[in-house]
């Protein structure tokens, strides 16, 4: 799921119709579970990307150290001799690894957003309670 879709969903779910507080209150568990499940899915995706990064990092290390298969060098020639002490410089600048790191960063931010959205859904009950208390107060109850 794209981060924009999550933001739109959160924008819709976080709203409270103050004329229908009872209905809004009953939706809270359903919404909390939705974000819990989404959090799980996004965490699994993050773990997958981290594993993919580790595998890619090993492949790229082998590539720079001259230990990759010959067909790798046929597809992507590399005519430099890299010292072991310098291989990290090449890995840090590697386009493929950086693209994966960017995907991991985005996924981490998505996961944070979903976790925070779950907290917002759980806190909706306090907002509804406060709205009810305010309505009672405005109606003359103490």
C-alpha positions in Angstrom: 0.0 0.0 0.0 1.3 3.4 -0.9 1.9 6.0 1.9 -0.5 8.4 0.2 -3.3 5.8 0.5 -2.5 5.2 4.1 -2.7 9.0 4.8 -6.0 9.2 3.0 -7.4 6.3 5.0 -6.2 7.8 8.2 -7.7 11.2 7.4 -11.0 9.5 6.8 -10.8 7.2 9.9 -9.7 9.8 12.4 -12.6 12.0 11.8 -15.5 11.9 14.3 -19.0 12.9 13.5 -20.0 14.6 16.7 -23.7 14.1 15.9 -23.2 10.4 15.8 -20.9 9.7 18.7 -22.4 6.3 19.5 -21.7 5.1 15.9 -18.2 6.5 16.0 -17.6 4.8 19.3 -18.7 1.4 18.0 -16.3 1.7 15.0 -13.2 2.2 17.1 -12.3 -1.5 17.7 -12.8 -2.2 14.0 -10.6 0.6 13.0 -7.9 -0.3 15.6 -7.8 -3.9 14.3 -7.5 -2.6 10.7 -4.4 -0.6 11.6 -3.0 -3.5 13.6 -3.3 -5.8 10.6 -1.9 -3.1 8.3 1.0 -2.6 10.8 1.7 -6.4 10.7 1.7 -6.4 6.9 4.0 -3.4 6.6 6.4 -4.9 9.2 6.6 -8.1 7.1 7.3 -6.1 4.0 10.1 -4.2 5.9 11.7 -7.5 7.0 11.5 -8.8 3.4 13.3 -5.6 2.1 15.9 -5.9 4.8 16.7 -9.5 3.8 16.7 -8.5 0.2 19.2 -5.7 1.0 21.5 -8.1 2.9 21.5 -10.5 -0.1 22.1 -7.7 -2.5 24.9 -6.3 -0.3 26.7 -9.7 -0.4 26.3 -10.0 -4.2 27.6 -6.4 -4.6 30.5 -7.2 -2.3 31.4 -10.2 -4.4 31.1 -8.1 -7.5 33.5 -5.5 -6.3 35.9 -8.0 -4.9 36.1 -9.9 -8.2 34.4 -13.0 -6.8 31.1 -12.9 -8.7 30.2 -15.3 -11.5 31.6 -14.5 -15.0 28.1 -13.8 -16.4 27.7 -11.0 -13.8 30.7 -9.3 -15.3 29.5 -9.9 -18.8 26.2 -8.0 -18.0 27.9 -5.3 -15.9 31.7 -5.0 -16.6 33.9 -3.9 -13.8 37.6 -3.3 -14.7 38.9 -2.0 -11.3 40.9 -3.7 -8.6 39.3 -2.9 -5.3 41.2 -3.2 -2.0 39.4 -4.8 0.9 39.8 -1.6 2.8 38.1 0.3 0.0 35.2 -2.0 -0.7 32.9 -0.2 1.8 33.3 3.0 -0.2 32.1 1.2 -3.3 29.2 -0.4 -1.4 28.1 2.9 0.1 28.0 4.5 -3.3 26.4 1.5 -5.1 23.3 2.6 -7.0 21.5 -0.7 -6.5 22.1 -0.8 -2.8 21.1 2.8 -2.4 17.8 2.2 -4.2 17.1 -0.7 -1.8 18.1 1.5 1.2 15.6 4.2 -0.1 12.9 1.6 -0.2 13.7 0.4 3.3 13.6 4.0 4.6 10.2 4.6 2.9 8.9 1.3 4.3 10.1 2.3 7.8 8.3 5.6 7.5 5.1 3.8 6.3 5.3 1.4 9.3 5.7 4.4 11.7 2.7 6.1 10.2 0.6 3.0 10.5 1.6 2.4 14.1 0.8 6.0 15.0 -2.5 5.7 13.2 -3.3 2.7 15.4 -2.6 4.8 18.4 -4.8 7.6 17.1 -7.6 5.1 16.6 -7.2 3.8 20.2 -7.3 7.4 21.5 -10.6 8.2 19.7 -12.5 6.8 22.6 -11.1 9.5 24.9 -12.0 12.1 22.4 -15.6 10.7 22.2 -15.8 10.6 26.0 -14.7 14.2 26.2 -17.2 15.2 23.6 -20.0 13.4 25.5 -18.9 15.1 28.7 -18.9 18.4 27.0 -22.5 17.8 25.7 -23.6 16.9 29.2 -22.0 20.0 30.6 -23.6 22.2 27.9 -27.0 20.5 28.7 -26.7 21.5 32.3 -25.5 18.2 33.8 -22.5 18.3 36.2 
